Amino acid sequence: MPELPEVETVRKSLKKVILNKKIVDVEIKYNKIIKNKTDEDFRKLLIGQKFIDIKRLGKYLVFVLSDYYLISHLRMEGKFLVRRDEAIGKHEHIIFYFTDFNLRYHDTRKFGTMHLYSKNKDIKSLVPLMNVGIEPFDSALTIDYLEKHFSKTTRPVKSTLLDQRIISGLGNIYVDEVLFLAKLNPENPTNTLSRKNISDIIKYSKLVLNKAIELGGTTIRTFSSGSEISGRFQNELRIHTKKVCPECGQEVIKIKVGGRGTYHCHRCQPLKRLKKTGD
């Protein structure tokens, strides 16, 4: 699944090619991706619109048009491809036509979503953005904020960090990396973390995501950006998909936490009930 760095890479690459481009037509091959408009209204409202900007909120892309917000979530395998005269592929479901090329939404599993809203509404009040949590880069993501949320749940910390209502943008790959650097076992109950543990989570979330954005994200399985950029952060992964721990040389263990494949080192990330020390 594309995570924050991958979505940010898509955003940056698409800005280079579609800003100020006017939509002359829209073709819909699979309409279940469109969530709050009929096919006819979606097409009619978009024709003649220009792409003014592309923003990102968590894992959501927000295309700012002349009069509308087009909100897109790539889900498991969605991607945007820039094409010209090539035949439309089997998994290319929404095509935005410009005068000289077209932008195609490609999604093998068809899990992606698109919402179209008028710009006269507050973007944070819109479904599905109204419940998106604070990003790791936001100054509002403080120890006090996370401690308030963490103290309420006994879920494994891995599951809590994947909850986009608390922190937005962290996905499976990057949570593994953050927990490894913070020396926290992914199965530790969230409400047992100390303020030092929480501080480490904030610090390493910023470090890992900034590095991943700098390197264009992580290419695992199907991620590609609109310009077919391959993510180079896969070469920087410390624990996710690894066989041997880079710190102690022990075998890396893969388990399931909340149904998600999770990599960790038993020696460097021991499972224990941590006491809240307030330090």
C-alpha positions as CSV (number, residue, x, y, z in Angstrom):
1,M,0.0,0.0,0.0
2,P,1.4,3.5,-0.8
3,E,2.2,5.2,2.4
4,L,2.9,8.9,3.2
5,P,6.3,9.1,1.4
6,E,4.9,7.3,-1.7
7,V,1.8,9.6,-1.8
8,E,4.1,12.6,-1.4
9,T,6.3,11.4,-4.2
10,V,3.2,11.0,-6.4
11,R,2.0,14.5,-5.5
12,K,5.4,16.1,-6.4
13,S,5.7,14.2,-9.7
14,L,2.2,15.0,-10.9
15,K,2.6,18.7,-10.0
16,K,5.3,18.8,-12.7
17,V,3.0,17.7,-15.4
18,I,-0.7,18.5,-14.8
19,L,-0.8,21.9,-13.1
20,N,-2.8,24.5,-15.1
21,K,-3.9,21.7,-17.5
22,K,-7.6,21.9,-18.4
23,I,-9.7,18.7,-18.4
24,V,-11.4,18.3,-21.8
25,D,-13.1,15.0,-21.1
26,V,-13.3,12.2,-18.5
27,E,-13.8,8.5,-19.2
28,I,-15.1,6.2,-16.5
29,K,-14.4,2.5,-16.9
30,Y,-15.2,1.4,-13.3
31,N,-17.6,3.7,-11.5
32,K,-17.4,2.2,-8.0
33,I,-14.2,4.2,-7.4
34,I,-16.3,7.3,-7.4
35,K,-18.0,7.6,-4.1
36,N,-20.2,10.6,-3.9
37,K,-21.2,11.5,-7.4
38,T,-23.0,9.7,-10.3
39,D,-20.9,9.0,-13.4
40,E,-22.7,11.7,-15.3
41,D,-22.2,14.4,-12.6
42,F,-18.6,13.4,-12.0
43,R,-17.8,13.8,-15.7
44,K,-19.9,16.9,-16.3
45,L,-18.5,18.8,-13.3
46,L,-14.9,18.0,-14.2
47,I,-14.9,19.0,-17.9
48,G,-13.5,22.5,-18.2
49,Q,-11.8,22.4,-14.8
50,K,-8.1,23.2,-14.4
51,F,-5.7,21.6,-11.9
52,I,-4.6,24.5,-9.7
53,D,-2.6,22.6,-7.1
54,I,-2.1,19.2,-5.5
55,K,-2.1,18.8,-1.8
56,R,-1.7,15.9,0.5
57,L,-3.4,15.1,3.8
58,G,-2.1,11.9,5.4
59,K,-2.3,9.3,2.6
60,Y,-4.9,11.3,0.7
61,L,-4.2,13.3,-2.5
62,V,-6.2,16.4,-2.8
63,F,-6.4,17.8,-6.3
64,V,-7.3,21.4,-6.2
65,L,-9.3,22.3,-9.3
66,S,-10.8,25.6,-10.4
67,D,-14.1,25.0,-8.5
68,Y,-13.7,21.6,-6.8
69,Y,-11.6,19.4,-4.6
70,L,-11.0,15.9,-6.0
71,I,-9.9,13.7,-3.1
72,S,-8.2,10.5,-4.0
73,H,-7.0,7.5,-1.9
74,L,-4.8,5.0,-3.6
75,R,-5.6,2.2,-1.2
76,M,-3.6,-1.0,-1.9
77,E,-2.3,-0.6,-5.4
78,G,-3.7,2.6,-7.0
79,K,-1.4,4.8,-9.1
80,F,-1.7,7.6,-11.6
81,L,-0.1,7.2,-15.0
82,V,0.6,9.9,-17.6
83,R,-0.1,8.6,-21.1
84,R,-0.5,9.8,-24.6
85,D,-1.7,7.5,-27.4
86,E,-1.3,4.2,-25.7
87,A,-4.3,1.8,-25.6
88,I,-6.2,1.9,-22.4
89,G,-5.2,-1.0,-20.2
90,K,-7.4,-3.5,-18.4
91,H,-6.8,-1.9,-15.0
92,E,-7.0,1.8,-16.0
93,H,-10.4,2.8,-14.6
94,I,-10.6,6.6,-14.7
95,I,-9.1,8.7,-17.6
96,F,-8.7,12.4,-17.5
97,Y,-8.1,13.8,-21.0
98,F,-6.2,17.0,-21.7
99,T,-5.4,18.4,-25.2
100,D,-2.0,16.8,-25.5
101,F,-2.0,13.8,-23.1
102,N,-4.1,12.0,-20.5
103,L,-3.9,11.1,-16.8
104,R,-5.1,7.5,-16.0
105,Y,-6.0,6.1,-12.6
106,H,-4.7,2.5,-12.6
107,D,-5.8,0.1,-9.8
108,T,-5.4,-3.7,-10.1
109,R,-7.6,-4.4,-7.0
110,K,-10.1,-1.5,-7.6
111,F,-9.9,-0.5,-3.9
112,G,-9.1,3.2,-4.5
113,T,-11.6,6.0,-3.9
114,M,-12.4,9.4,-5.4
115,H,-14.6,12.1,-3.8
116,L,-15.5,15.3,-5.6
117,Y,-16.6,18.4,-3.5
118,S,-17.2,22.1,-4.1
119,K,-14.4,24.3,-2.8
120,N,-16.9,26.4,-0.8
121,K,-16.5,23.9,2.1
122,D,-13.8,23.5,4.7
123,I,-11.6,20.7,3.4
124,K,-11.2,19.2,6.9
125,S,-15.0,18.8,7.2
126,L,-15.2,16.6,4.2
127,V,-15.7,12.9,4.1
128,P,-13.2,11.2,4.1
129,L,-10.8,13.8,5.5
130,M,-12.7,14.7,8.7
131,N,-11.2,11.9,10.7
132,V,-7.6,12.1,9.5
133,G,-5.2,12.4,12.4
134,I,-2.2,14.7,12.9
135,E,0.8,14.1,10.7
136,P,4.2,13.3,12.2
137,F,5.6,16.7,10.9
138,D,2.8,18.7,12.5
139,S,3.9,20.7,15.6
140,A,0.6,19.6,17.2
141,L,1.9,16.0,17.4
142,T,3.3,16.3,20.9
143,I,4.1,13.9,23.7
144,D,1.0,15.1,25.6
145,Y,-1.2,14.6,22.5
146,L,0.0,11.0,22.0
147,E,0.0,10.1,25.7
148,K,-3.7,11.2,25.9
149,H,-4.6,8.8,23.1
150,F,-2.1,6.0,24.0
151,S,-3.3,5.8,27.6
152,K,-6.8,4.8,26.4
153,T,-5.9,1.6,24.6
154,T,-4.3,-1.8,25.3
155,R,-3.8,-2.5,21.6
156,P,-0.3,-3.5,20.4
157,V,1.6,-0.3,19.7
158,K,2.0,-1.5,16.1
159,S,-1.8,-1.4,15.6
160,T,-2.1,2.0,17.3
161,L,0.5,3.6,15.1
162,L,-1.4,2.3,12.0
163,D,-4.6,4.0,13.2
164,Q,-4.9,7.0,10.9
165,R,-7.3,8.8,13.2
166,I,-4.4,9.3,15.7
167,I,-1.3,9.7,13.5
168,S,-1.9,10.0,9.7
169,G,0.6,8.8,7.1
170,L,2.4,5.9,8.9
171,G,1.8,2.6,7.2
172,N,3.0,-0.9,7.7
173,I,6.6,-0.6,6.4
174,Y,7.4,2.6,8.2
175,V,5.9,1.6,11.5
176,D,8.2,-1.4,11.5
177,E,11.1,0.9,10.9
178,V,10.1,3.4,13.6
179,L,9.6,0.7,16.2
180,F,12.9,-0.8,15.4
181,L,14.8,2.5,15.9
182,A,12.8,3.2,19.1
183,K,13.7,-0.3,20.3
184,L,10.0,-1.1,21.0
185,N,8.4,-4.4,20.4
186,P,5.4,-4.1,18.1
187,E,3.3,-6.2,20.5
188,N,3.9,-4.0,23.5
189,P,0.5,-2.7,24.9
190,T,0.2,1.0,23.9
191,N,-0.9,2.2,27.3
192,T,2.4,1.0,28.9
193,L,4.6,3.3,26.9
194,S,6.6,5.9,28.8
195,R,6.9,9.5,27.8
196,K,10.5,8.7,26.6
197,N,9.1,5.9,24.4
198,I,6.5,8.3,23.0
199,S,9.2,11.0,22.4
200,D,11.2,8.4,20.5
201,I,8.2,7.5,18.3
202,I,7.8,11.1,17.3
203,K,11.5,11.6,16.7
204,Y,11.9,8.4,14.6
205,S,8.7,8.9,12.7
206,K,10.0,12.3,11.4
207,L,13.4,10.8,10.7
208,V,12.2,7.8,8.8
209,L,9.5,9.6,6.8
210,N,11.8,12.6,5.9
211,K,14.4,10.1,4.6
212,A,11.8,8.1,2.6
213,I,10.4,11.3,1.0
214,E,13.9,12.4,0.1
215,L,14.5,9.0,-1.6
216,G,11.1,8.8,-3.4
217,G,9.5,6.3,-1.1
218,T,9.8,2.6,-1.0
219,T,9.2,0.3,-4.0
220,I,7.7,-3.0,-2.7
221,R,5.5,-4.8,-5.1
222,T,3.5,-2.3,-7.1
223,F,4.2,1.3,-6.0
224,S,5.2,3.7,-8.8
225,S,4.7,7.4,-9.0
226,G,3.1,9.2,-11.9
227,S,6.5,9.6,-13.5
228,E,7.4,5.9,-12.9
229,I,9.9,6.9,-10.2
230,S,11.1,3.9,-8.2
231,G,11.4,4.4,-4.5
232,R,15.0,4.2,-3.3
233,F,14.2,4.0,0.4
234,Q,13.9,0.3,0.0
235,N,17.7,0.3,0.1
236,E,17.6,2.0,3.5
237,L,15.2,-0.3,5.3
238,R,16.6,-1.6,8.6
239,I,14.2,-4.2,9.6
240,H,11.2,-4.6,7.3
241,T,11.6,-7.6,5.0
242,K,15.1,-8.3,6.4
243,K,16.4,-11.7,7.5
244,V,19.1,-10.6,9.9
245,C,19.1,-7.7,12.5
246,P,21.6,-5.0,11.4
247,E,22.3,-4.2,15.1
248,C,22.9,-7.6,16.8
249,G,23.0,-10.2,14.0
250,Q,20.1,-12.2,15.3
251,E,17.4,-13.6,13.0
252,V,14.6,-11.1,12.2
253,I,11.2,-12.5,13.2
254,K,8.1,-12.0,11.1
255,I,4.8,-12.2,12.9
256,K,1.2,-11.0,12.4
257,V,0.1,-8.0,14.5
258,G,-3.5,-6.9,13.9
259,G,-3.4,-9.0,10.7
260,R,-0.4,-7.1,9.3
261,G,3.0,-8.8,8.5
262,T,5.4,-7.4,11.1
263,Y,9.2,-7.6,11.3
264,H,11.2,-7.2,14.5
265,C,14.2,-8.4,16.4
266,H,13.6,-10.3,19.7
267,R,16.9,-9.1,21.2
268,C,16.7,-5.5,20.2
269,Q,13.0,-5.1,20.7
270,P,12.1,-7.3,23.7
271,L,8.5,-7.9,24.6
272,K,7.8,-6.6,28.1
273,R,5.3,-4.6,30.0
274,L,6.9,-1.2,30.3
275,K,6.2,0.9,33.4
276,K,5.1,4.4,32.9
277,T,7.9,6.4,34.5
278,G,7.1,9.9,33.3
279,D,10.7,10.3,32.3
